[in-house]
Each structure stands twice: as structure tokens, then as C-alpha cells.
Amino acid sequence: MIVSPAWRDRRYAVLGLARSGAATVEALVSTGAEVFAWDADETVRKAVIEYHPHGVTLADTATMDLAGFDGVVVSPGVPLNNHPVASKARAAGVPIIGDIELFAEARENLPSHRVVGITGTNGKSTTTALIHHIVDTAGIPARLGGNIGLPILGEEPLPEGGVYVLELSSYQLDLTHNLDCDVAVLLNITPDHLDRYNGFEGYAAAKARLFDMQSPGHDAVIGIGDDASAKIARSLSSRGEHLHKIAPGVCMDQSRWPALQGPHNAQNALAAITTCQALGISEAAIDAGLESFRGLPHRMERIAVVAGVAYVNDSKATNPDSAAPALAAFDRIHWILGGQAKSDNLDACRPSFGHVRAAYTIGEAGMLFRDLLAEAMPATYAGTLTDAVDLARAAAEPGDTVLLSPACASFDQFRDYEDRGDTFRGLVEAMS
């Protein structure tokens, strides 16, 4: 794991004990820090205390006295805009941080290395995985971590010359104050998570913090396809050759990159190429990485071809903006969508409605989305994913694509988007 001797004999409160929280507790305890931990889930609390019976005290951060603590380490899922721990920590003068900030503190004791940080509303997981794959393919030691689901503190430190590749959500950036990325990447900014911010401007400002923390001589890679991102790029114009702008609509030959189809993946690939060039990786190694990349589960993932019909799992598309690229990438689509809506419209998907033969809606947003789509295409309220797959299978013809791209969160019917995608996979695999 990644640790810092600076944490020894310090006192921390850790709120949220899922993947990153559990890794944080382990890293802090191993260095001799005093740790008080809490999670709303009693089962999770018990698991942590059983694993660290002598190093952790269970205490509810919402009610405990935080005076004298060196930090409150908060899970990115904790809403700082309305959770009582935020006001309590501020009143006590205690910094509110996340595991990425602890990683930033640990860097000075790690072998010489570089860090790439990737943020954006859409495409960051694919771009993060692609950069990591290219770096690894080039023979450079690399670690993947952050919002992609791998707590960075739980990873083994890299040898000298390694590259840490971190996917960073706005929530993680809110909790990070000193991460100076050697290459910082912003893909795009579109409305999302607005319940956590003071409007869209507050959300965009959270993304911009990635560059606020960065040394001016380090490289910034910014997609300028939206106004908010372009504004951030203009604010960094003094960086000169260290500012790299990714313009929309660049034509690229993607035929040799089977996992990087569609216009959005052209932008993801261009951001990855520019980042790897900034790291000094050769063009040949970059080409080899692009060609061998296999993509991510649940992101435009081709599950199977059954009776001439392709079945594609895009369950990670949890809002209309992130569903739009899949609709643009395929023709003759039978579109399965719905769940817990983040938007009351599908305007971001509208330019590709002509690619859709029929839609099958599910979940809480099912009736709303059916009515929104009815004038543009045949739309049926299926209710459940199982019924939607059955309806799509019955209607699809050879050459068609059955696409699960929900444009919604999953929590009305599934544990998370992965559970939803795995359920879809199981339904498809049961056909053969």
C-alpha cells in the first residue's frame, strides 16, 4: 500500500468505509495514526473493526467532537453541501480531505514518479484506462487508481520512473488541495451532479481545481468542445506550449482501434495521445497501445452477436450526455433506456434519434422517456430490463444492435450501474 511517515501519531476521522475508505483506514493505521471511523452501514463498520481490532475506534463523525483532529477523511459519496460533518469540521478548524489528498501527501516519500490526473463529465474512465494501457504497453511501470474503482492508497508503490494514472471526479477534487499533476486532463464539462453544487458554475469550478493545484510548467490537456472547458483553457493561455487544446470534430482513422469507435472516442483517443506525447512516449508505442486497447466493461461493451444481432452493454451511461455517444456510434439500434432520471429530457441524445429503430423504456423514468420519444420513434414501456431485452430480441433483425444505454442512474432497480450491466450480460448470454 501507499503510506506516509507524516501520518504517524496524527489523529484522523474517516467517514465512509467502502473501497476508498477501507483502503484509507488500512494505510493510516499501518503508519501509526489514531483513526476514528464511521459508516452508515453497520455491516461495513463491523468488517472494518474486525480487520483492525486495535487500531480503529468506531465513532459517528456527525456527533463526535472533532477538535484536535488533523483531518476528516471523507468518502467522495458524502454530500459536503448538506452533511453535518462539513460544518462541524469547519467549526473545529479541521481540514476536510479525501484519499487523493493523502496520496498527494505521500508522494514526497515515493520513488521518483509522475502523475496524470483525468477529469471530465463524460469519457474519463475510458480515457484513464486508455492512458494507463498505453503507458503500460510502452514498458513504463504504471498504476491505475481513483474514481475508476481502484483506491490508490491500496496500490503498491511504483518503482522509480513510474506513472500513476488517476481518474478524478469533481467530488474527489473537492477533497483534494495539493495534487500537482505532471499532466492534468479535462475532457469536457456538461451539467451533472448539480444537487451537490451551487449551480453549473460551481460544478465547473470544481473541475477547474485540477489546474489550480498544478505547477504552471506542467502540462494541461483540455477539450474545448464546450463553453465551460474552453473558458478554463483561455484562463491558462499563459502556459504556452504546456497548454494542449483538444478541438471537437477532428477526423481520425479509428478503423484500427476496435474498442474506440464513435466520435466521442476520437476525442478520448486524442486526449490520450496528447497526454502520452507529453510523457515522452514514442509514436510507435502509442499506436501499439491504441490498437491493443480492449475498452472497459459497461462502456459500449460488445457482449455477443446472437442470430446476427449485436448486443452492446453501455450501462455506465448514467445521463443523457453519456448515452449520446453510443447512439452516434451505431446504426439500426434497439435502444433500452431508463432508470432513475438525472434529467427530465433527452435533448443530448436527439441528434442521433435517426439511428434508433425502436426504444424500450424501464424503471422510474420509463413512462416519462416513452412519452418523450413517442413522436420520434416507436417507443414501448417495458418496465424491467428482462422484459426490455425480450422485446428487443423479438423485434431485432440481423445487422441490428440491441443497445443498453440507460441515460439514467440505476438505483431504482439495481445496486449500481455494474449490477445493471452484469444483469444485461447474463440475459444475453442465456440466449446462446
URCORCOR-V451655 format. One record per residue. N is the residue number from 0. PSI is psi in whole degrees, -180 to 180 (999 if undefined). OMEGA is omega in radians with two decimals (999 if undefined). Layout:
n: <N N>
psi: <PSI PSI>
omega: <OMEGA OMEGA>
//
This chain:
n: <0 1 2 3 4 5 6 7 8 9 10 11 12 13 14 15 16 17 18 19 20 21 22 23 24 25 26 27 28 29 30 31 32 33 34 35 36 37 38 39 40 41 42 43 44 45 46 47 48 49 50 51 52 53 54 55 56 57 58 59 60 61 62 63 64 65 66 67 68 69 70 71 72 73 74 75 76 77 78 79 80 81 82 83 84 85 86 87 88 89 90 91 92 93 94 95 96 97 98 99 100 101 102 103 104 105 106 107 108 109 110 111 112 113 114 115 116 117 118 119 120 121 122 123 124 125 126 127 128 129 130 131 132 133 134 135 136 137 138 139 140 141 142 143 144 145 146 147 148 149 150 151 152 153 154 155 156 157 158 159 160 161 162 163 164 165 166 167 168 169 170 171 172 173 174 175 176 177 178 179 180 181 182 183 184 185 186 187 188 189 190 191 192 193 194 195 196 197 198 199 200 201 202 203 204 205 206 207 208 209 210 211 212 213 214 215 216 217 218 219 220 221 222 223 224 225 226 227 228 229 230 231 232 233 234 235 236 237 238 239 240 241 242 243 244 245 246 247 248 249 250 251 252 253 254 255 256 257 258 259 260 261 262 263 264 265 266 267 268 269 270 271 272 273 274 275 276 277 278 279 280 281 282 283 284 285 286 287 288 289 290 291 292 293 294 295 296 297 298 299 300 301 302 303 304 305 306 307 308 309 310 311 312 313 314 315 316 317 318 319 320 321 322 323 324 325 326 327 328 329 330 331 332 333 334 335 336 337 338 339 340 341 342 343 344 345 346 347 348 349 350 351 352 353 354 355 356 357 358 359 360 361 362 363 364 365 366 367 368 369 370 371 372 373 374 375 376 377 378 379 380 381 382 383 384 385 386 387 388 389 390 391 392 393 394 395 396 397 398 399 400 401 402 403 404 405 406 407 408 409 410 411 412 413 414 415 416 417 418 419 420 421 422 423 424 425 426 427 428 429 430 431>
psi: <167 125 170 135 -17 -19 -13 134 9 163 126 145 132 120 119 113 31 -146 -58 -37 -42 -41 -37 -47 -46 -43 -43 -46 -40 -21 -2 18 155 122 128 128 152 146 145 -23 114 -37 -42 -41 -46 -38 -41 -44 -32 -34 -31 67 -23 -4 -6 137 128 125 134 114 -20 -21 -18 159 120 0 134 -5 152 -16 149 114 114 138 144 -21 -9 122 103 -20 -18 3 137 -25 -29 -50 -36 -43 -42 -41 -33 -4 29 129 140 118 175 -179 -26 -36 -39 -39 -43 -39 -33 -14 -37 -18 3 156 153 131 177 158 132 127 130 128 176 159 -44 146 -3 -33 -46 -45 -41 -49 -37 -45 -46 -43 -43 -44 -45 -43 -32 -2 16 129 134 149 138 139 180 -141 -14 -7 7 103 123 -30 -21 -5 156 142 146 153 172 137 1 168 123 127 113 125 129 117 166 -36 -42 -38 -34 -30 8 136 -16 30 105 95 138 -36 123 131 128 119 -47 165 116 159 127 153 29 -14 -15 -7 163 71 -178 -36 -39 -39 -45 -38 -35 -42 -40 -21 -23 -37 -28 -32 -8 143 140 -26 -2 165 137 128 118 125 132 31 -7 157 -41 -43 -40 -37 -42 -42 -42 -35 -16 16 -26 -12 -14 -122 -11 0 123 116 133 108 147 159 15 129 126 149 101 8 -26 3 83 -28 8 56 156 154 -38 -35 -22 -41 -42 -44 -42 -38 -41 -43 -47 -41 -46 -32 -41 -28 -6 18 141 155 -38 -42 -37 -45 -43 -39 -42 -41 -32 -4 135 2 -177 148 143 8 98 46 117 115 -48 166 118 121 38 1 129 139 121 128 107 42 -23 -9 91 9 164 -37 -37 -16 -28 -42 -38 -39 -33 -23 -18 159 162 60 138 106 120 121 165 172 -136 108 140 -6 151 15 167 32 -34 -26 -15 -39 -22 14 -29 -16 -11 124 -38 153 148 115 149 167 -166 -37 4 -49 -43 -48 -36 -47 -36 -33 -15 -34 -18 -21 163 124 130 134 111 -27 -64 160 -39 -46 -35 -42 -42 -44 -43 -41 -40 -31 -25 147 161 134 -15 166 126 115 117 104 86 -24 22 157 166 -5 -8 -30 -12 164 -42 -178 -28 -43 -43 -46 -39 -37 -43 -45 -46 -40 -39 -45 -27 -15 -29 999>
omega: <3.13 -3.08 3.08 3.07 3.13 -3.10 -3.09 3.09 3.03 -3.12 -3.11 2.92 -3.12 -3.13 -3.08 -2.98 3.04 -2.99 -3.06 3.14 3.12 3.11 3.11 3.12 -3.10 -3.13 -3.13 -3.13 -3.08 3.13 3.13 3.05 3.04 -2.98 2.99 -2.98 3.12 3.02 -3.13 -3.11 -3.10 3.13 3.12 3.11 -3.12 -3.13 -3.13 -3.10 3.09 -3.12 -3.13 -3.02 -3.06 -3.04 -3.03 3.01 3.08 3.14 -3.10 -3.09 3.14 -3.08 -3.06 3.09 -3.07 3.14 3.11 3.10 3.11 3.10 2.96 -3.10 -2.97 3.00 3.10 -3.13 -3.14 -3.10 -3.07 -3.11 -3.14 3.13 -3.08 -3.11 -3.11 -3.13 3.13 -3.13 3.14 3.12 -3.14 -3.12 -3.11 -3.13 3.06 -3.03 3.07 -3.10 3.11 3.06 3.07 3.06 3.12 3.10 -3.08 -2.99 -3.05 3.12 3.11 3.01 -3.11 -3.01 3.00 -3.14 2.99 3.09 -3.08 3.03 -3.08 3.12 -3.07 3.05 -3.02 3.13 3.11 -3.11 3.10 3.14 -3.14 3.11 3.11 -3.12 -3.14 3.11 3.13 3.13 3.13 3.10 3.12 3.12 -3.05 3.03 3.11 3.13 3.10 -3.03 -3.14 3.04 3.14 3.14 -3.03 3.13 3.12 -3.13 3.07 3.11 3.11 2.99 -3.11 3.13 -3.09 -3.13 3.02 -3.11 -2.98 2.93 -3.02 3.06 3.08 3.12 3.12 3.12 3.07 -3.04 -3.07 -3.04 -2.98 3.14 3.14 -3.11 3.03 2.98 3.11 -3.02 3.00 -3.07 -3.05 3.03 3.03 -3.04 3.10 3.07 -3.05 3.07 -3.12 -3.01 3.07 -3.13 -3.10 -3.14 3.11 3.10 3.14 3.13 3.10 3.10 -3.09 -3.11 3.09 -3.13 3.08 -3.12 -2.95 3.02 -3.09 -3.13 3.09 -2.97 3.06 3.12 -3.00 2.97 -3.06 -3.12 3.09 -3.03 -3.09 3.13 3.11 3.12 3.10 3.12 3.13 -3.14 -3.12 -3.04 -3.13 3.14 3.06 -3.05 3.11 3.04 -3.10 -3.10 3.11 -3.10 3.11 3.02 3.11 -3.14 3.13 3.07 -3.10 -3.03 -3.12 -3.10 -2.99 -3.11 -3.06 -3.13 3.08 -3.11 -3.12 3.13 2.99 3.11 3.09 -3.13 -3.14 3.07 3.13 3.12 -3.12 3.11 -3.10 3.02 3.11 3.09 3.12 -3.14 -3.06 3.11 -3.13 3.13 3.09 3.12 -3.13 3.13 3.11 -3.09 -3.06 -3.14 -3.06 3.08 -3.08 2.99 3.05 3.09 -3.09 -3.08 3.12 -3.10 -3.08 2.94 -3.10 -3.14 3.10 -3.12 3.11 3.09 -3.01 -3.12 3.09 -3.04 -3.13 3.09 -3.01 3.02 -3.08 3.14 -3.12 3.05 -3.06 -3.12 3.13 3.10 3.13 -3.01 -3.07 3.04 3.05 -3.02 2.88 -2.89 3.04 -3.08 3.11 -3.07 3.12 -2.96 2.97 -3.09 3.10 3.09 3.11 -3.04 -3.13 -3.12 -3.00 -3.12 -3.11 3.11 3.13 3.10 -2.99 3.06 -3.12 3.11 -3.14 -3.00 -3.08 2.94 -3.07 -3.10 -3.02 -3.11 3.11 -3.09 3.07 -3.11 3.11 -3.04 -2.94 -3.12 -3.06 -3.04 2.99 -3.08 -3.09 3.02 -3.12 3.11 -3.10 3.11 3.13 -3.14 3.12 3.11 3.12 -3.14 -3.14 3.14 -3.12 -3.06 -3.02 3.11 3.11 -3.09 3.10 3.07 2.98 -2.99 2.94 3.08 -2.79 -3.08 -3.06 2.92 -2.97 -2.83 3.09 -3.07 -3.05 3.13 3.12 -3.10 3.12 3.09 3.11 3.14 3.11 3.09 3.09 3.12 -3.11 3.11 3.13 -3.11 3.12 3.14 -3.04 999>
//
